[in-house]
Amino acid sequence: MGLVSGLLKRRPLLFGGRDAGIEGVMTAESNLGALAKALGKRVKRDEPLAPYTAMRVGGPADLLVVCESVDQVVEAAALARKRGVNWLLLGGGCNVLVADKGVRGLVIVNRAADIAFGDTVRAEAGALLAHLARQAVERGLAGLEWAAGLPGAVGGAVVGNAGAFEGDVAGVLRSATLLEPDGEIVERPNAWFEFDYRTSRIKREKPGQRPVVLQATFELEKSDPEALAARADEILEWRRTRHPSGATMGSTFKNPPDSHAGYLIEQAGLRGSFIGGAQISELHGNFFMNTGDATAAEVMALIEHARAEVRRQFGVELELEIELVGEW
């Protein structure tokens, strides 16, 4: 997705579970300072998260580090764990809404994006899913055409079981390498993930207990490159004409059984609605936009308004597909 995975807890648990107060604040600052020193020059303090998310909203992280390799991700997580600082992983920054108050602890931005083609296709979690799909199509490998033009990174796509046009991650994933909360690195087969519509075993875990996807291995099938390219182009054109460009999280709600969230929102008369700088797209009712200066609070207020109207008018309870991150 991207999609968020990692270790995220409420503030009182961020630093060894201490309650708020002078001693707790001093301990927190001491731990943060030690971690910042250990991470070195790459670390940023009080870094706004808006530039790292597709929606372009979100307050600051206490600490933020951008990692260009899997080893750097593992090392940053180990340093945070050693110093009692909780951490959160961000990939492509899609399908998440970061609170205006930001995120306490360390945010690791995963840019590890190597892709290797062989008998199987291996992609690091920071690789863009659309880029992976395009490379597969060019090599005549079928199974990822549905991801043409789809935003987000491989790691988030695994966590959220990304999919479209009758395809999804569950249908092509062979296995994934995970970083467990205790620091162990393990390989998990497809069945372990217990995939369902836009969810997985990882996404169903409590935020503080989630493993992190480091790499995914896909099983694709040989096919006609020209036919695959034509199908990918068809999907890209469909997205260009029906999905808005600009600052958006992607689909905000899961589709309810036998219906579509966007259709229900549009039928409720909410297409184009505003709250502050947040807007429901004129093109697609399930896409919420940042028109330039939206706050996370405004986006969330618009989400709740849409959910309430759909419930009132149609008796349908919409479930979020995006994840809420930080201090709400």
N, C-alpha and C positions, 0 to 999 in steps of 0.2 A: 501499500500500500504502500511516498511514500507513505506508509502506515506506521505507528509508534509501537515499539516493543522495548522492554528493559525493566528497570526496577524503579517504580514511582510510588511513593507513600505520602501520606499527609505530613505536614510540617512537624508535628510533635514527635514523629518517628524518624525524622531525617538524620539525626545525629545521636545514635545509640538509644533512642527512645526517651530522651530527657524531656521533661515538661518545660514549657516556656518559663523564662525568668532570667535573672542576671547570670547565674551559673550556667544555665543552658545556652544563653547567647554567647558567653565567653567560650564555652566548649565548641559551639558551632563555628565561631570565627576562627578559633585555633585550628580546628580540623580543616576548614576551608583553606586557611593560609598554608597549612602543611601540604595539602593536596595541590594547591596552585604552584607551590615551589617545586614539588615533585614532577608536575607536568611540564614545567619549564616555559620557554618563551612562547610556545604555541597557545597557551591558555589565555582566555579573555575573562575578565571579571565584569559582572553586571551587564552582560551582553544582551541587547534586545533580541528576541527570538523571531520577531516578525520577518526579517529578511531570510530566515531559514525555513519558512513555511509557505505553502502555495497560497494560503489565504491572506498572507501579509499582515497578520495581526499577532499580538502576543507580547507580553511583558518580558522582563529580563531573566536570564539564568544567573544564579550566583557565580557559576563558572561554566565556561563553554570551551570545548576543544574540538577542532576538526581533524578527523583521522583519515589518512589516505590509504591505509592498508588494514587488513584484518589483524595483523600483529599489533598495530597501534590501538585498535579498538579493544582488544583483549588486555593490553597493557594498561590503558586508561581505566578500564573497569576494575582491574586488579588493584590499581593504586587507590581508587575511590573506596573499594571494599576494605582495604588495609587501614584506611584512615577514617572509617566510619561515616563516609559521606554517600548518601544514596545518589543514584545516577539514572539517567533517562537516555535512550537512544533515539535519534531522529535520522531518517533516511532522506527520502524525497520531500518530506513535509506535507504530503497530501493526506487527506482523510483524517486530519487532526485540527482541533481548534484549541489554541493555547490561550490560557486566561491572561487578562490584563495584568494581574499581579505576578505573572511569570512562574518560574519553576525554581524551587529551592534545591540546592545541591548542584551536581554536575550534569550538564547536557553534553553528550557525545554525538557529534554529527558524523555519520558514516559516509565517507566518500570512496570506500574500497569498492572498485567497480570492474575488476578483471573478469573476462569471459573467455572460456576455453571450449572449443568444439572438438569432439572426438566421437567415440561410440555413444557417449552421452554428452549433454551440454551442461557445463558447470559455470555458474555465475555468482560472483560475490554479491552480498546483500545490498551494497550501495549502487549496483548497476541499475540504470533506468530500464524498466520493463519494456517500454516501447523500442528502445535501442536494441535490446536482446531480441525482440520479436522481428525487427527489421533484418538483423543479421541472420536469423534463422531462415527467414523467407529467401534471402539472397542465396543461401546455401541449399535451397530446396528441401528444407526440413519443416514438416507440417506439425501443427499442434499449438502454435502461439499466435496465429494470424489474428485472433480475437483481440489481442493486446496491441495491435497497431494503433499508435496515437494515444494509447491509454497512459495517463500520467502516473507517477509514482515509481518507487524502486522495488527491486526483487524481494528484499526482506519484508517490507510491508505487504507486498502482494501475497506472500506465503502466509503471513499472520492473518490477513483478512480474506484469504481465499478469493482473490480478485478474479473477476470473470466478466464475460459479455458474449453475446452472439452464440449462446449455447456452449461456450468453452469456459474453462476455469483452471486455476492452478491445480486443484485436486486431480484433474484429469491427466496432467502431464508430469507432475512432480514424482521423482523417484525417491529422493531423500533430501534431507537438509542437515547441515552442520550447525549445532546450537551451542551457545555459551550459556551454561546453567547459572542460576543465581549464586551458587557456591563457587563458581569459577571453573568447574569441570567443562571440558569441551567434548561433546558427544555427537554421534551421527544417528539421526532418527529416520526410519522409513516412512513412506507415505501414510500407512495405516495408523501410525502413532498419532498423527495430527488430528484424527477424527474430524475431518473436514465436513462442514455443512455450508448452507448458503451464507456467503460473506462472513464466515467465521471459522475458527479452528480451535483446537485444544489450547493453543497458546493464548488466543484472544479471550477465551473463557476463563483463564486463570486470573486471580486477583493481580492487580498491577505490580505489587511488590514481590510476586512469586513467578514472574514470567521469565522464561529463557529468551535469549536473543538469537535471531537468525544471523549466522555469519556467511553462509554459502548455501546455494541450492543446486541440486542436480536434477535435470529434466530429461525425460525420455521422449524424443521426437521421432517422427517417421519420415522416411524419404518420400518425396513427392515431386510433382512437376513445378519447377521454379516459376514458370510463366503463369500457371494457374494460381499459385500461391500469391504471387505479386498482384495479380488482378483482384483476388479476394481481399488482400490487405488494402489496396487502393480504394476498393468499394467501401470498406469499413472506415477508412480515413475520411472519405467524402461524406459518409453518413454523419460522422462526428463533427466535421466542420460545419455542416448545415444545421445541426440540431443541438449541439453543445456549445455553450458560450466560451469565449476565450477570456483571458484576464485572470484576476485574483479570485480563485474559487477552490473549494476543498474537493470538488467532484461531487458525487452523489451524497446528499446529506442524510437521507433516510433509506433504510432497506425497503424494498418493495414488499407490501403485505401480500398474503396469499390471494391469488386470482385478481390482482390489481397492480397498479403502478403508483408509487408515491407522487411522482410528478403530475400525473393525471389528476389525482385527488386534490392536490394543492391548487392546480389550475382551475378545476371545477368549483373549488371553494372561493374562487374570485381573487386569488392572491398573486397571480402572475404580475410581476413588476412592482410589488409592494416594497416600501421602504421602512426602515427604522434607522434613523441617523444615516450613517454611511453604508449600511448593509442593505442589500436589495435581493429579492427573489428574481432570478433571471427572467427576462422577457421570452427567451428561447425555450427554457426548460424549467418547469416548476420545482424540480428537485435539486437545482443548482442555486446556491446562495452566494452572492457576490460581494466583494469589497470594492466599492466604487471609488475608493481613493483614501478615505480617512476613517474607515469604520473601526470601532473598537470591538474587542471580543464580546463585551457585554451587549453591544448592539446586535451583533450576529446572533448571540444566544437568545436575546429577546425576540428576534424575528423567527428563530427556530421554534421557540415555545408558542408564539402566536400562530404559526402555521399548524403546529401539532394540535393546538386547542381548537382551531377552526375546523380542521378535518374531523376531529373527534366529535365536535358539536353537530356538524352538518351530516356526517356519514356514519358516525359510530365506530370509526376505525382508529385504532391507536397506532401511530407511526413510531417505529423503533429506529433510533439513530444508527447509521452506518459509520459515521465518523466517531472518533474518540475525543473526549475532553481531557485536556492535559493541563496540569498546574493547579494553582490555588483558586478554586471557584468559591 
